[in-house]
Amino acid sequence: SASASARSALNSVRDDIRQAKIIYVGNGNALSFTNAPNGKPQEGNAIQIYPTTSTNTYIRYYVNPVTRQLERKVNSSATIKPVAFYLTNSIDFRAEDYEGNALTNNQNNRLVRMILEHYQWEFPVARAGVGGHYDYYRLQTRMTRRAIE
């Protein structure tokens, strides 16, 4: 079930990135998003994806620090959809060049690295909480837009 959950999260983010016209990496939550500043590594807990060249329409993925979930929000909807659960890392998205070096600007032909570290209760019949048994998983992938402009 951990693999299925991770695959579902990956597929959702990948499909949105592939169709994007503009992508920004930075920090955000359900209410706001801030691009990583130029001159600094383009990384953070959120990614904002624009399916068109209009910046009025976007899809935002971000890690909620309270629920420890990767959440998806579309600007036109108040609905927030959890995509991945039980995350342990805080920098989940990073813009890179083709060699894997972190970018410090909004380079057009960049890749987006997504890292999800999460845990899952190992034995549902065992004790939960402190002293319980959990498995740790790390999913890492790199994605880019299909049409680089």
C-alpha positions in Angstrom: 0.0 0.0 0.0 2.9 2.4 0.6 4.1 1.8 -3.0 0.6 2.4 -4.4 0.2 5.6 -2.4 3.6 6.9 -3.5 2.9 6.0 -7.1 -0.4 7.9 -7.0 1.2 11.0 -5.6 4.0 10.8 -8.2 1.5 10.4 -11.0 -0.6 13.4 -9.9 2.4 15.8 -9.7 4.0 14.4 -12.9 0.9 14.8 -15.0 0.4 18.4 -13.8 4.1 19.3 -14.4 4.1 17.7 -17.9 1.2 19.9 -19.0 2.6 23.1 -17.4 3.5 26.3 -19.3 5.1 27.9 -16.2 6.5 26.3 -13.0 7.8 28.0 -9.9 9.4 26.4 -6.8 9.2 28.0 -3.4 7.3 27.9 -0.2 3.6 27.9 0.3 0.4 26.7 1.9 -3.3 26.7 1.1 -3.5 30.5 1.2 -0.3 31.8 -0.4 2.8 30.9 -2.4 6.2 32.7 -2.5 8.8 31.9 -5.3 12.3 31.1 -4.2 14.2 34.3 -4.8 16.7 34.7 -7.6 20.3 34.1 -6.5 19.1 31.4 -4.0 18.6 27.7 -4.5 15.2 27.2 -6.1 13.8 24.8 -3.5 11.1 24.6 -0.9 8.0 22.9 0.4 5.8 23.9 -2.5 5.5 24.1 -6.3 3.1 26.3 -8.2 2.1 25.1 -11.7 0.4 27.2 -14.4 -1.3 25.1 -17.0 -1.5 28.2 -19.3 0.5 31.4 -19.6 -2.1 33.1 -17.5 -0.9 33.4 -13.9 -4.6 33.6 -12.7 -5.0 29.8 -13.1 -2.7 27.6 -11.1 -2.2 24.3 -9.3 -0.3 24.3 -6.1 1.3 21.3 -4.3 2.6 22.0 -0.8 3.5 20.1 2.3 1.2 21.0 5.2 3.5 21.2 8.3 0.6 20.5 10.6 -0.9 17.4 9.0 2.4 16.3 7.3 0.6 15.7 4.0 1.4 16.7 0.5 -1.7 18.7 -0.5 -3.0 19.8 -3.9 -5.0 23.1 -4.4 -6.4 24.5 -7.6 -7.0 28.2 -7.5 -10.6 28.1 -8.6 -11.6 25.7 -5.9 -11.7 25.9 -2.1 -11.2 22.1 -2.0 -7.8 20.9 -0.8 -6.9 17.3 -1.8 -4.4 15.3 0.2 -2.0 13.5 -2.2 0.6 11.9 0.1 0.5 11.2 3.9 2.9 10.9 6.9 5.7 13.0 5.3 8.9 13.6 7.3 10.8 16.0 5.1 10.3 19.7 4.7 12.1 20.6 1.4 10.2 18.5 -1.1 10.8 20.3 -4.4 13.9 21.6 -6.1 14.6 23.0 -9.5 17.8 21.5 -11.1 19.7 21.5 -14.4 20.2 18.3 -16.4 23.2 17.4 -14.3 21.3 17.6 -11.0 22.7 20.9 -9.8 20.4 23.2 -7.9 19.4 26.2 -9.9 19.4 29.8 -8.5 17.1 31.3 -11.2 13.9 30.4 -13.1 15.8 28.8 -16.0 13.4 27.7 -18.8 14.6 24.2 -19.3 14.9 23.1 -15.7 13.9 19.8 -14.1 11.9 19.6 -10.9 13.1 17.1 -8.3 10.5 15.8 -5.9 11.5 14.0 -2.7 8.9 12.4 -0.5 10.1 10.8 2.7 7.3 9.1 4.6 6.6 6.4 7.1 3.9 3.7 7.4 2.8 1.6 10.2 4.5 -1.8 9.6 2.2 -4.2 11.4 -1.4 -3.1 11.8 -1.9 -5.6 14.6 1.1 -4.3 16.6 1.2 -1.4 19.0 1.0 2.1 17.5 2.9 5.2 18.8 6.2 5.2 20.6 7.8 1.8 20.4 5.6 0.8 17.5 7.1 -0.5 14.3 7.1 1.7 11.2 8.6 1.4 7.7 10.4 4.4 6.2 10.2 5.1 2.5 11.9 7.6 0.3 10.5 8.4 -3.2 12.7 10.7 -5.4 12.1 11.6 -9.0 12.8 14.3 -11.5 10.2 15.7 -13.9 10.0 18.4 -16.6 7.5 20.0 -18.8 6.8 18.3 -22.2 6.9 21.5 -24.2 9.9 23.7 -23.3 9.4 27.2 -24.6 
